Amino acid sequence: MGRIIGQRLLSLVFVIFSITFLTFSVGYLAPGDPILVMLGPRRDPAIYNNLRHQYGLDQPWYVQYWSYVNGLAHLDLGKSYHYQNKSVNDILASGIPVSVQLGGTALLLSLVLGIPAGIFSALHQNSWLDRTNLFLMLALFSIPSFVLIPILRALNYFLLYKNGLPSLPPAGWGQPANWVLPVLVLAAANLGYIARLTRSSMLEVLKQDYIRTATAKGLRQRRIMYVHALRNALLPIVTVIGPLLAFLVTGAFVVESLFAIPGVGFIAVQSIGQRDYPVIQGTTVLLATTVVLMNLLTDIAYTFLDPRVRTSA
């Protein structure tokens, strides 16, 4: 266990260093001047030079990068250009709770619906029920979110609004009704993926010798399925929950932007248009750190769920 945690922590340091180097290099080499974007039409040379000096942009590349890494070591992601010295930590802190609520709810919905759907398909393998379910799950997994969003909005308009029923808000955040459409869009792809993964894992487990032994002993089919088979079939699901949650929380750029949800993804998209490189770098570092930490927690959980991993370790 200690060896696994140590390896993951070392990989975290390497990943963060690589991400900071790449994102800082891209931001430094990108065309355009963020100070000119910040000033707009008021391009007073004195103010321009003062702001470049204030943000350290008049320093050589390696000096700027060292200053950024030094601040990162003290958990300081820097100052925003667009918001004029507002801390990137504060900007991201305002969006993280929103993204966690949105992504966590979407993941929970995809697990609650996807696992039973996968089990249902496995128990009715190669039947018309199985094929229909697989077709629906494949469609949900394949349709991009930017295509699914206008489809759901059209259904919301024609099925609810046109019939005089209370319709769902097409955008915004803060009310329970605002959650429905973005959560459905985020959960759709993961629902299809989890259902297909559960089905294939369940079919693999049902072929094992211990399942045949349990059947030969006369155990009830329900007990075999939900006690002996399901426990081992869910192990592959555990390995994907961590990365899925990480990307749902910090990677819902399209959904948060199109629904005007003030989460981390929305902040990142806005900062790209504003050339606010410290916020872009902070979002990238946050995403990389979250993915690595979630993978670490997944590995730790897997060692408790599967005794074979503890034995090999």
N, C-alpha and C positions, 0 to 999 in steps of 0.2 A: 504493500500500500504506500509506504513512504517513498519507494523508488518511483512509483507512478506519479505521485504528486510532485516529486522533485523534477522529473522529466518535463511535466507539463508547465511547471513554473519557469524552468529554463526556456522552454519553447515560447512562453508568454513574453519573456524579455526579448528574445530574438525577433518575434513577430512584431512587437511594438516598435523596436528599433528600425526594422525594415520598413514598416508602414510610415513611420515619421520621416525617414530618409526619402522615400519615394514621393509622398505627398508634398513635403517641403520643396523638393526639387521641381516637381511639376508646377507648384504654385509660383516658384521663383522664375521659372522659364516661360510661364504662360504669357501670351501677349496681353498688352493693356496695363494700365497703371491703376491700382485700387484707390490711390489717393485722388486721382482725377475723377474717378467715378464717385467718390465720396463728396468732393467739392461741387460737382455739377457745373453749372455755368459760372460760378464764382471762383475763378482760377487766378487768384492773387498769388504772384510768385513767392511773396514772403510767407503767406499762410501755407503754401504748398511745401516750401522747404522746411518750415517749422514742423509740419505734420510728418514729413518723411524722417526727420531727425527724432521726433517724439516716438514713432513706431520702430525706429532702428533700421529703416529701409535704406538709409544712406551708408550702411555698413557693408563690408564684403559678405559674400554668401556664407562662408564658413563661420563668420562671427554671428550672423543671424541664426544659423542652424544651431550653433552651440548655445546661444541664449535660449532658443526654443527648447532644446533638450534639457537644459538646466532647469527651466521652469517646469517642464514635464516631470522631472524627478521630484519636484516639490508639489506635484498634483496641480500645477497651474497651467492651463491650456492657452493662456495668453489673453490679449485684448482684441475685441472686435473692431474692424475698420468702420463698418457701416454704422454701428451703434455708438461710435466715438468713445472708445476706452471702456465700454461695458465689458465685464469679464465674460469670456466664453463659458466658463464654468456656470455662471448664473444663467446664461442664455440656454444652455443645454439642460440645466436643472429644471427650467420651466417646462421643457418639452418631454423629459423622460417619464414623469408620472402619466401623462396622456398616452404616450406610446406603450407603456407597460400595461395600462388598462385595456387599450385597444388590442394589442398583440396577445396578451394573456387570455382575454375573452375569446378571441378568434381561435387560439390553440385549444382551449378547453372545449369549444363547440366542435372543432374538427375531431378531437379525440372521442367525445361522447357519441358522435354520429359515425365516425369512421371505423372504429373498432367493431361495433356491432354489425356494421355493413360488411366488413371483411369476414367476420365469423359466419354471417348468414350465407355469403357466397361460398365459403369453404364447405359448409354443411350441405349445400345444394350444388356441388361441383358439376359443371357441364350441363346443367339444366337451363331452361329458358329464363328462370329467375336469376341464375348466376350470370348468364350472358347479358341480360338487361341491366343488372346491377353494375357489371363491369363496364358496360357502355356508358352509363351515367357517370361513374367515377372517372373514367378516362376523359369524358367531356369536361368535367369540372377541373381535372388536372391540366388539361390542354388549353383551355380558354384563358388568354391573358387577362389580367385585371383591368387594363384600359379598354378591353372589349366588353367585359362583363359589367362594368359600371354603367355604361349607357343602356345596356339591356335591362338591368334592374331598375334604372330610372324610368325607362319606358313602361315597364310593367307596373311600377308604382303609380305612374300617371294614368294609364288606361284602366287599370283594375281598381284603383282606389279613388283617385282624384276625380276622374270622369264620372264615377258612379256616386259621387257625393259622400264618400267615406273619408274618415280621417287619413290623410296621406302622410308618408314619411318625409322628413325634411331632406332635400337633395344635397345639402351641405351644412356645415357648421358643427359645433360641439358644445356640450354642456348639458343637454337634456337627454333623458333615456331614449327618446325616439331617434336622436342623432346617431346612436350606436348601431342601429339595425343594419343599414345598408353597408357601411364600411366593414363591420364584423362579418357579414355574409360574404363579401368580396374576398376578404383576407382568409377566411376559413375554407373557401371553395377549393383552392388548389391543394391545400394540406389535407382536406377531407378525402379527396380522390387518392392522394398518395398514401395516406395512412390506411385507407380501406384496402388498396391493392397490396400493400406490404403485409397487412394482417392476414389477408387471404393466403398469400404465398407462404407465409410463415406457419399458418395453421395447417395447411396441406402438408408441409414438410414434417411437422410434428406428428401428424396423424399416421405417418408411415413408420414411425419408430417402433422398436420392439416392445417398449414398456407399455405402449398403448394397446398393442395386440395382447400383451399379457393381462392387462387390466380387463380387456374385453373377455378373455378366456376365463377369468376368475368370476365372471358374472356380475361385475359392477354395473350399476345403472349408467345408461348412455349420458345422461345429464351430468353425472359426477365425473365421468371420464373427460367430457368436453371442457367443463368449466373449472375443474380442480386440477386434473393432470395435464391436459393438453394446453389449455389457455395460459397457464402460468409460464410455461416455457415458450409458447408462441409470442408472448408479449415482450420477450427480451429484445428482439430487434427493434421494437417500437421505442424502448427506453433509449436506445442509442441515437435516435433521431430527434427525440423531444428537445434535448438541449440546443442543438444547432437551429432547429425550427423556431424555438422561442427567441433565440438571439436575433435571427433575421426578421422575425415578425415584430420584435420590439424596436429594432434600430434600422430596419431595411424597408419599411413600408412607405417608400418615397412616393410612388404613383398614387396609392390610395389616399395618403394624407394630403397630398397636393390637390387632387381632384375633388376631395371632400372638404377642403379647407380646414383640416384638423391640425391644431397647433402642436404637433408632436415633433420628434427629432427629425423624421423624414421631411416634414414640411419646412423646418428650419434649414435643413441642408440644401434643399432645392432653392429656397429663397437666397441663401448665401452664395450659391453658384452664380445666380443672376447679378448679384451685387458685388461679385469678386471679393467677397469677404473670406480671404484665405484662412485666417485663424479658425473661423467657425467650421470651414470645410475640413481642415486638418483635425480639429477636435472631434467632429462627427466620425471621421474615419478611424481615429484612435479608439473612440468609444465602441465602434462596431467591432474592431479587431479584438479588443480586450474582452468584450462580452462573448464573442464566439469562442475564444480560447478558454475562458472561465466556464462557460457552459459545457464545453467538451470535457473539461476537468471534472466537473460535478457529475457528468454522465458516466465517466470512467469509474468514479468512486461508487456511484449507485450500482453500476454493473457488477462490481466486485462483491457487493452485498447480496445481489439477486442471483448471481450464478456462482456456486461454490467452485466450479472448475477454474474460474479465473483466479480465485484466491489460492487454489492449490498450485497452479502454474506459477503464480507470483511468488 
